Amino acid sequence: MAEYPILDLSLLHEITAGDQELIEELLVLYVENVQERLERLQEVVNQEDSEAIAREIHTIKGSSASVGARQMEILSSDLEQHF
């Protein structure tokens, strides 16, 4: 995983035209969203609901890709292949 950055800042700069305030807002929203998704993922894992697990993983992957959270995107993509 070390070959991938935790966060691809070049993507964030590209999609925000380098607006540092917007970058910070996006990252705060991302972290809040992923925390909620991970909590939900734990719930559906406990319920053994494979369809809901796949949905949560897919959502995390998409959110991660949209802000350049490369390692989380790749981990989610790897997990997604199992569902």
Buried (B, 14 or more C-beta within 10 A) or exposed (E): EEEBEEBBEEBBBEBBEEEEEEBEEBBEEBEEBBEEBEEBBEEBEEEEEEEBBBBBBBBBBEBBBBBBBBBBBBBBBEBBEEE
